[in-house]
Amino acid sequence: MEQFITPQGRFKLARYPIRKNDKLRAWDAADEYLLQQLAENSTLEPTAEILILNDNFGALSVGLARYSVQMFSDSVLSHQSTLLNLQNNGLSSKNIRLLSSIDFPIGKLDQVLIKIPKSLAFLEDQLHRIRPYVDHHTQVWAAGMVKTIHTSTLKLFERILGPTKTSLAQKKARLIFCTPDAGLSPTSSSSLVEYPLDLYDWTLVNHANVFSRERLDIGTRFFLKQLSARTESRKIIDLGCGNGVLGLVAARCNPKAELTFADESFMAIASAKKNFDNLFAGTRKADFHVTNCLSGIAGTEFDWVLCNPPFHHQNTRGDAIAWEMFNDSKRVLKPKGELWVIGNRHLPYHIKLKRIFGNATLIASNNKFVVVKAIKSRK
């Protein structure tokens, strides 16, 4: 673990889950800049109520753990990282209230600290959620790397909260300062967006931070066309489910199957649940898990796992998540159960699957994507 040195103290921080040879830090220059400016330009009373949004690995929450903190995130991994980093530094979690992205803050807030997310729609939803809990006494600070802060970002703050200005850049990071204006009347916003799934004459619902929020992406469309080839599964998992579209179509192709949806995103699981309830209206059974890969899902009883692995997490790219997804899938599959994976043609998923399962078979391909399956042996 590396040392995170701030005016608030020195802290040992790690990215969770811990992965072998992971040399990436659990914070960035925007975290450092924000805590530095907070120490230099704000007098925090011991009773200060602080809301922290999008604290990826808990760096801000750990630095301010002596205060009353509400930590708001769409990722269960961020929650787990925060708790584990508090523990590693001998800090109590009693002052930290963990909130999901579909929750709302509790009580009036003295300080709001926001790490700028990649999605402008997600930021818009967050600003609408916090607006009723801030007033002209609340200090609103936001931080991000220069490449994530645009004119559209600043306009969003000004339209929803109030007057906004920015700092000079430091180590390629920039701060945003916003003064809430009670006189503003921003147009109300719902994070829910609907789009038609023309393949089945369905309408799907997505929350603000769900992948491919406004339309079906071309890779998933290609994957969906292959699912009717398997129609005898009784227990199915949609792993990294997003809005649940793979699991929904698998349920349609397997009328007697029980479904499990798993994703690290609270908004993804909320979207998948809403879509499942809308389409099957209580006539089918499904379980929904906000979790890291298939952590917490026990047994070796599943027939079929569907997976569209992300090859990036937060602002980093890599195959670590795919490896974990494939290993977890093998663990929960029953003998002769199958894992089906879609990926871009250049990603060597077939090699990984052969190492883990001992086999990998091409189901379908086009000029952009491949769909590969691996079968768990009887041993």
C-alpha positions in Angstrom: 0.0 0.0 0.0 1.2 3.5 -0.9 1.2 6.6 1.4 -1.4 9.2 0.6 0.1 12.4 2.1 -2.4 15.2 2.8 -2.8 18.2 5.1 -5.3 16.0 7.0 -2.7 13.3 7.6 -0.8 10.4 6.1 -2.8 7.4 5.1 -2.1 3.9 3.7 -4.4 3.4 0.7 -5.0 0.4 -1.6 -7.3 -0.2 -4.6 -9.8 -3.0 -3.9 -10.2 -5.7 -4.8 -6.4 -6.1 -4.4 -4.9 -7.6 -7.6 -1.4 -9.0 -8.1 1.1 -6.6 -9.5 -1.4 -3.7 -9.5 0.8 -0.6 -9.5 -2.0 1.9 -9.8 -2.7 4.3 -6.9 -5.9 4.5 -4.9 -6.1 8.3 -5.5 -5.2 10.9 -8.1 -4.0 14.5 -8.3 -7.6 15.7 -8.1 -8.0 14.1 -4.6 -4.8 15.7 -3.5 -5.7 19.1 -4.8 -9.2 19.0 -3.3 -8.0 18.1 0.2 -5.2 20.7 0.0 -7.6 23.5 -0.9 -10.2 22.4 1.7 -7.5 22.6 4.4 -6.3 26.0 3.2 -9.6 27.7 2.5 -12.3 26.2 4.7 -12.7 26.0 8.5 -14.4 22.8 9.2 -16.3 22.7 12.5 -16.1 19.4 14.4 -19.8 18.9 13.7 -19.6 19.6 10.0 -21.9 17.5 7.8 -20.0 16.5 4.7 -21.3 14.8 1.5 -18.7 13.1 -0.7 -19.7 11.9 -4.2 -17.8 9.4 -6.4 -15.0 8.7 -4.0 -13.6 5.8 -6.1 -11.4 4.1 -3.5 -12.3 6.1 -0.4 -9.3 8.6 -0.4 -11.5 11.6 0.4 -13.6 9.7 3.0 -10.5 8.4 4.8 -8.9 11.9 4.8 -12.1 13.4 6.4 -13.1 10.4 8.6 -13.0 12.5 11.8 -16.1 14.4 10.6 -19.7 13.2 9.8 -19.5 12.0 6.3 -22.1 10.7 3.8 -20.3 8.9 1.0 -22.4 8.6 -2.2 -21.4 6.2 -5.0 -22.8 4.1 -7.8 -20.2 1.3 -7.2 -20.3 -1.2 -4.4 -16.5 -1.6 -4.9 -16.2 2.1 -3.8 -18.1 1.3 -0.6 -15.9 -1.8 0.1 -12.7 0.1 -0.7 -13.7 2.9 1.7 -14.4 0.5 4.6 -11.2 -1.5 4.0 -9.0 1.6 3.8 -10.5 3.0 7.0 -9.7 -0.3 8.6 -6.1 -0.3 7.3 -5.6 3.1 8.9 -7.1 2.2 12.2 -10.0 4.6 11.6 -13.6 4.0 12.7 -16.3 3.7 10.2 -18.9 5.0 12.6 -18.9 8.5 11.1 -19.2 7.3 7.5 -22.7 6.7 6.1 -22.5 4.8 2.8 -25.2 5.8 0.2 -26.0 4.3 -3.2 -26.5 6.4 -6.3 -30.3 6.0 -6.1 -30.4 7.3 -2.5 -30.6 10.9 -1.3 -28.6 12.7 1.3 -29.8 13.1 4.9 -30.2 16.5 6.4 -28.7 19.8 5.4 -25.0 19.8 4.3 -22.2 22.1 5.2 -19.7 20.8 2.6 -20.2 18.9 -0.6 -17.2 17.3 -2.3 -17.7 15.9 -5.8 -15.2 13.9 -7.9 -16.4 14.6 -11.5 -17.7 11.3 -13.1 -17.2 10.4 -16.7 -20.9 10.6 -17.5 -22.4 14.0 -17.8 -25.9 12.5 -17.4 -24.8 10.9 -14.2 -23.4 14.2 -12.9 -26.7 15.9 -13.8 -28.7 13.3 -11.8 -26.4 13.8 -8.8 -26.7 17.6 -8.8 -30.5 17.3 -8.9 -30.4 14.8 -6.0 -28.3 17.1 -3.8 -30.0 20.4 -4.6 -32.7 20.2 -1.9 -30.0 19.6 0.7 -27.7 22.6 0.0 -28.2 26.4 0.5 -26.0 29.5 0.3 -24.2 28.4 3.5 -23.0 25.2 1.8 -19.6 25.0 0.2 -19.7 22.9 -3.0 -16.3 21.8 -4.3 -15.7 19.6 -7.3 -12.5 18.1 -8.6 -11.3 16.2 -11.6 -8.5 15.8 -14.0 -8.4 18.6 -16.6 -9.6 16.2 -19.4 -12.8 15.5 -17.5 -13.9 19.1 -16.9 -15.5 20.9 -19.9 -17.6 23.9 -20.6 -20.6 21.7 -20.4 -19.6 20.5 -16.9 -19.5 24.1 -15.7 -22.8 25.0 -17.3 -24.4 22.0 -15.6 -23.4 23.3 -12.2 -24.6 26.8 -13.0 -27.9 25.7 -14.3 -28.8 23.3 -11.4 -27.0 24.8 -8.4 -25.7 28.3 -8.9 -22.7 30.5 -9.9 -19.6 28.5 -10.7 -15.9 29.2 -11.2 -12.8 27.1 -11.7 -9.2 27.0 -10.3 -6.0 27.0 -12.1 -4.7 23.6 -13.1 -2.3 21.7 -10.8 -0.7 18.4 -11.7 -3.3 18.2 -14.6 -6.1 18.5 -12.0 -8.7 21.3 -11.7 -11.2 22.4 -9.0 -14.7 23.8 -9.4 -16.3 26.1 -6.8 -20.0 26.5 -6.8 -22.3 28.7 -4.7 -25.8 27.3 -4.4 -28.5 29.8 -5.4 -31.9 29.2 -3.8 -33.5 31.5 -6.4 -32.8 29.1 -9.3 -35.6 27.0 -10.6 -33.9 24.3 -12.7 -36.0 22.0 -14.8 -36.7 18.8 -12.9 -34.8 15.8 -14.2 -35.4 12.1 -14.0 -32.4 9.8 -14.4 -34.6 7.3 -16.1 -34.4 7.0 -19.9 -36.4 4.7 -22.1 -35.5 3.2 -25.5 -37.3 0.6 -27.7 -35.7 -2.8 -28.2 -37.0 -3.4 -31.7 -35.9 -7.1 -31.7 -38.7 -8.0 -29.3 -41.0 -4.9 -29.3 -39.9 -4.1 -25.7 -39.2 -0.8 -24.1 -36.2 -0.8 -21.7 -35.5 1.6 -18.9 -32.0 2.9 -17.9 -30.8 4.9 -15.0 -28.2 7.7 -15.6 -25.0 5.8 -15.1 -25.8 2.6 -17.0 -23.7 1.6 -20.0 -25.2 2.6 -23.4 -28.0 4.5 -21.6 -29.9 5.7 -24.7 -29.7 2.9 -27.1 -28.8 -0.8 -27.5 -25.0 -1.0 -28.3 -24.0 -3.0 -31.4 -22.0 -5.6 -29.4 -25.0 -6.5 -27.2 -27.3 -6.5 -30.3 -25.0 -9.1 -31.9 -24.9 -11.2 -28.7 -28.7 -11.2 -28.4 -29.1 -12.8 -31.8 -27.1 -15.9 -30.6 -29.1 -16.5 -27.4 -32.0 -18.5 -28.9 -29.5 -21.3 -29.7 -29.7 -22.4 -26.0 -33.2 -23.1 -24.7 -32.9 -25.7 -21.9 -31.3 -23.8 -19.1 -33.0 -23.7 -15.7 -30.7 -21.3 -13.8 -29.1 -18.4 -15.6 -26.8 -15.6 -14.6 -26.5 -12.3 -16.4 -23.0 -11.2 -15.1 -22.2 -7.5 -15.4 -25.8 -7.1 -16.4 -26.2 -3.4 -17.0 -29.9 -2.9 -17.7 -30.4 -6.7 -17.8 -31.1 -7.0 -21.5 -29.1 -10.3 -21.9 -30.9 -11.9 -19.0 -34.2 -10.7 -20.2 -33.8 -12.3 -23.6 -32.4 -15.5 -22.1 -35.5 -15.6 -19.9 -37.7 -15.3 -22.9 -35.8 -18.1 -24.7 -36.0 -20.3 -21.5 -39.5 -19.9 -20.1 -38.9 -22.1 -17.1 -35.6 -20.6 -16.1 -34.8 -18.7 -12.9 -32.6 -15.6 -13.4 -29.8 -14.0 -11.4 -28.6 -10.5 -12.3 -25.2 -9.3 -10.9 -23.4 -6.0 -11.3 -21.2 -3.7 -9.2 -23.4 -0.7 -10.1 -26.5 0.2 -8.0 -28.1 2.0 -11.0 -27.5 -1.0 -13.2 -29.2 -3.4 -10.8 -32.1 -0.9 -10.3 -32.5 -0.7 -14.1 -32.4 -4.5 -14.5 -34.9 -5.1 -11.8 -37.3 -2.5 -13.2 -37.0 -4.0 -16.7 -37.6 -7.5 -15.4 -40.6 -6.4 -13.4 -42.1 -4.5 -16.3 -41.7 -7.4 -18.7 -42.7 -10.3 -16.5 -45.0 -8.6 -14.0 -44.4 -11.0 -11.1 -44.8 -14.2 -13.2 -41.0 -15.1 -13.1 -38.4 -15.4 -10.4 -35.2 -13.4 -10.4 -32.5 -12.5 -7.9 -30.6 -9.2 -8.1 -27.1 -8.7 -6.6 -25.0 -5.5 -6.3 -21.6 -7.2 -5.9 -18.1 -7.6 -7.3 -18.4 -10.1 -10.1 -20.2 -13.1 -8.4 -18.9 -12.5 -4.9 -21.5 -13.7 -2.4 -23.2 -16.0 -4.9 -22.6 -19.6 -3.7 -23.1 -23.1 -5.1 -22.4 -24.9 -8.3 -25.9 -25.1 -9.7 -26.1 -22.7 -12.6 -26.5 -23.9 -16.2 -25.6 -20.8 -18.1 -23.7 -17.6 -17.4 -23.9 -14.7 -19.9 -21.1 -12.1 -19.8 -20.1 -9.0 -21.6 -16.9 -8.1 -19.6 -15.8 -4.4 -19.3 -12.2 -3.9 -20.3 -12.0 -0.7 -18.2 -12.8 0.3 -14.6 -12.9 3.9 -13.4 -10.3 5.5 -15.6 -8.1 2.4 -16.2 -8.1 -0.3 -18.8 -7.1 -4.0 -18.4 -8.3 -7.6 -18.3 -8.3 -8.1 -14.5 -12.1 -7.8 -14.3 -12.6 -10.3 -17.1 -10.3 -12.8 -15.4 -12.2 -12.5 -12.2 -15.6 -12.8 -14.0 -14.4 -16.0 -15.8 -13.1 -17.6 -12.6 -16.2 -16.8 -10.7 -18.4 -18.2 -13.5 -16.5 -21.5 -13.4 -17.0 -21.6 -9.6 -20.8 -21.3 -9.8 -21.5 -23.4 -12.9 -22.5 -26.9 -12.5 -20.7 -29.7 -14.5 -21.4 -29.2 -18.2 -22.7 -25.7 -17.5 -21.7 -23.0 -20.0 -20.2 -19.5 -19.9 -20.9 -17.4 -23.0 -18.8 -14.3 -23.5 -18.8 -11.5 -26.1 -15.8 -9.3 -26.7 -14.1 -7.2 -29.4 -12.2 -9.3 -31.8 -8.8 -8.0 -30.6 -9.4 -9.1 -27.0 -7.9 -12.6 -26.4 -10.8 -13.9 -24.3 -10.6 -17.4 -25.9 -7.1 -17.8 -24.6 -8.2 -16.9 -21.0 -11.1 -19.2 -21.2 -8.9 -22.1 -22.4 -6.6 -21.5 -19.4 -9.5 -21.5 -16.9 -11.9 -24.0 -18.4 -9.6 -26.1 -20.6 -11.7 -25.3 -23.7 -13.2 -22.4 -25.7 -15.5 -22.7 -28.7 -16.4 -19.9 -31.2 -20.2 -19.5 -31.4 -20.4 -16.5 -33.8 -18.3 -13.6 -35.1 -18.5 -10.6 -37.4 -16.0 -7.9 -38.3 -16.1 -6.3 -34.8 -17.1 -9.0 -32.2 -16.8 -12.6 -31.3 -19.1 -14.8 -29.1 -17.2 -17.6 -27.4 -18.4 -20.3 -25.0 -16.6 -22.4 -22.4 -18.0 -25.5 -20.8 -17.2 -26.6 -17.2 -15.9 -30.2 -17.1 -17.6 -32.9 -15.1 -14.7 -33.2 -12.7 
